[in-house]
Amino acid sequence: MTATGAAPGKVILFGEHAVVHGQPAIACTLTDRGVASTCTADADGPRLDMPEWGQSVRPATMDRAVEAVPRAFALALAFVGLPPDAQVRVTMEGNLPPSVGMGSSAAFSVALLRGLAAFAQRSLTDDALLAGATQLEGVFHGDPSGLDHTTVALGGCVYFRRARSDAPSVIRRVPLPAPVHLAVGVTARAGNTRQLVSRLKARAQTDPRAFAPVFDAIGALADEGARALEAGDWPRLGVLFDVNHGLVNALGVSTLACELMVSRARDAGALGAKLTGAGGGGAVIAMCEGEAHARAVASALEALPEVRAFATALHA
Amino acid sequence: MTERDARLPGFYKLDPDARRALLKARFGLSDDDLAVLDDGGALTTARADKMVENCVGVFGLPIGLGLNFRINGVDRVVPMVVEEPSVVAAVSNMARVVREGGGFTGDADPPLMIGQVQVLDVADPDSAVRALQAARDRIIARANAVHPNMAARGAGAQDVEVRRIDAPWPMLVVHLIVDCADAMGANAINAMVEGIAPLVEELTGGRVRLRILSNLADRRRARARCAVPHATLAGPGWAGAEVARGIEEAWQFADACPYRAATHNKGVMNGIDAVAIATGNDWRAIEAGAHAYAARNGRYGSLTRWWNDGDTLLGEIELPMAVGTVGGSTNVHPTLRVLRKLLGVESAAELGVVIAAVGLAQNMAALRALATEGIQRGHMTLHARSVALAAGAEGSVVDEIAAELVRRGEVKLGVAEQLLAASRSGERAS
């Protein structure tokens, strides 16, 4: 038998980095980019093929020395109740640019869980899927904020704040009255999310009086952003993108490539633009009015060296 | 599910305002819903301008309701958008007759559609086919990554098949089988075959040309059936068994002759297209699929089948049914929302069965009319001959008078006598 699973990629609209420090953030799944798994019975035992990335692995124990993918595979098998020697071959494919903050590891985790659950003929509730994805994301990211896999597992536009010592986590869907048209630019040079997050954490701990107000301001923008999204107020969202980008820049995670893309998008008539994801190379999003506008801004971004760009429409 | 009663006796006698008022009471429509139905005012030019290019206005068509339908035990009032007179009345009448025998039953296949990738210049077709088959899982995953939300809901790409065409032009055709859930699926499939094209080129060493869905949706068929006791077919001047035999013979004509089958199927599509339009579905796609399916055995034939078993007339229809209840124009056109509320189907499969049942009802109406017309004319001619004889006609004059009586539709002794007198005085009655 064949079972399939998939999960979309995502973009962070507001609040990257600040979300790690307990501030709210908003992310939304992509409609035409993600990761998918095909699971087929195979007497050869469990194997995970990722031909696109030239990988073919067996599940491995939780030994930290082992690479993340085999460990995630073992966790996923156990999570859906399949034995460690299950006769299943998983083939995975994706079309997300890796390591630029589009949720490739979260989409990988959720697509793997969905495919294996379907193979095991088990249905996963949203809560179970989130719990499983949290485990797998832990393998890839150490201490994930939860924004990525929460958004990817639930789908749509999600307002998220991680649990703090003084308050439980907040997960809320943001209804979008109409598609949100974005141009997305991606640089060839990818950043290392884990490194960027831990470096910023160290700096913020050393000098909380410098960084805390910036995190607070970013959190406030996420709240404003949720209202503007629900109202379909694209020009306001553009302004909020610009301000958010300035604050992320203040955190020291932007790069020359990101600044070039943001600046080019604004010159091309975008309503506003910002870095999305962890930064350190990475990706930018530009708020646009309608599909044609988004395509025009995307092609302006593509004119930059080593930049790939596309237009996308986000749906609730 | 709300309990509906699809019988609305005397509905046809009301004026449109009164009909809408009745719908409001019966189906929980709001005043806003009713306003949407009135005078086609719902779709504005501004909105239409977002739908097509060079838009200059909005075109109106009548919305009629097919009544009396009972399908799989559920009553349905079926909205039909059609400009041709008699279509709505015909299906409503037949649904009333079929209802007496228990109504229609039907089922639909899983919503599997086919996306095609045409591969040219393949140097070694045998090994290319093997490579494609070996990479089946990978191709499926690549397709699903392009439309992750579909596969996340348990639908999406499911399988890959390869067709090898050697003549007249050598090519490979990769079929991607996609479960479209409650969507028609055209956009998703087109994105998916676009997404797998580079992988197909890599695997085959060939050159991909076309990548697009197939409208011959023969994996996604809908069926409807009915069993009609002969007694319910009886009418003034004809016996039920006679009508049933007439319907079977009329069907045999369509089954045997493509010239008749085209007209026969056109009648089926009178019903099917009307519901497809009223539910925001692409009726050209349904038409294309239906006619291609009707020719699947190499000769174009009937989409329906009629036969008699004892004193029961049995009918069935089967055809590809690529329809959706989500996506497409359903979100753009305000009238569709109201009509969907009236129809009350919950899935694409349910809608497919309703549409098939309407097609079968329309076909039954057409065949019955053609068959009873023959019977009626036969009866009338016999009757007219005896009337002409009673009036005193003799020899070849009997047939002349009888024919004239039938032509006038007045098979009466008085008229026959007048005609006879006129004939004898050497002039024809005007």
Boltz contact constraints between the chains, C-beta under 6 A:
constraints:
  - contact:
      token1: [A, 4]
      token2: [B, 144]
      max_distance: 6.0
  - contact:
      token1: [A, 4]
      token2: [B, 151]
      max_distance: 6.0
  - contact:
      token1: [A, 4]
      token2: [B, 156]
      max_distance: 6.0
  - contact:
      token1: [A, 6]
      token2: [B, 144]
      max_distance: 6.0
  - contact:
      token1: [A, 6]
      token2: [B, 148]
      max_distance: 6.0
  - contact:
      token1: [A, 6]
      token2: [B, 151]
      max_distance: 6.0
  - contact:
      token1: [A, 6]
      token2: [B, 152]
      max_distance: 6.0
  - contact:
      token1: [A, 7]
      token2: [B, 148]
      max_distance: 6.0
  - contact:
      token1: [A, 7]
      token2: [B, 152]
      max_distance: 6.0
  - contact:
      token1: [A, 8]
      token2: [B, 148]
      max_distance: 6.0
  - contact:
      token1: [A, 34]
      token2: [B, 145]
      max_distance: 6.0
  - contact:
      token1: [A, 34]
      token2: [B, 148]
      max_distance: 6.0
  - contact:
      token1: [A, 35]
      token2: [B, 145]
      max_distance: 6.0
  - contact:
      token1: [A, 36]
      token2: [B, 141]
      max_distance: 6.0
  - contact:
      token1: [A, 36]
      token2: [B, 144]
      max_distance: 6.0
  - contact:
      token1: [A, 36]
      token2: [B, 145]
      max_distance: 6.0
  - contact:
      token1: [A, 36]
      token2: [B, 151]
      max_distance: 6.0
  - contact:
      token1: [A, 38]
      token2: [B, 137]
      max_distance: 6.0
  - contact:
      token1: [A, 38]
      token2: [B, 140]
      max_distance: 6.0
  - contact:
      token1: [A, 38]
      token2: [B, 141]
      max_distance: 6.0
  - contact:
      token1: [A, 40]
      token2: [B, 137]
      max_distance: 6.0
  - contact:
      token1: [A, 51]
      token2: [B, 138]
      max_distance: 6.0
  - contact:
      token1: [A, 91]
      token2: [B, 137]
      max_distance: 6.0
  - contact:
      token1: [A, 91]
      token2: [B, 138]
      max_distance: 6.0
  - contact:
      token1: [A, 91]
      token2: [B, 141]
      max_distance: 6.0
  - contact:
      token1: [A, 92]
      token2: [B, 141]
      max_distance: 6.0
  - contact:
      token1: [A, 93]
      token2: [B, 141]
      max_distance: 6.0
  - contact:
      token1: [A, 93]
      token2: [B, 142]
      max_distance: 6.0
  - contact:
      token1: [A, 93]
      token2: [B, 145]
      max_distance: 6.0
  - contact:
      token1: [A, 94]
      token2: [B, 145]
      max_distance: 6.0
  - contact:
      token1: [A, 95]
      token2: [B, 145]
      max_distance: 6.0
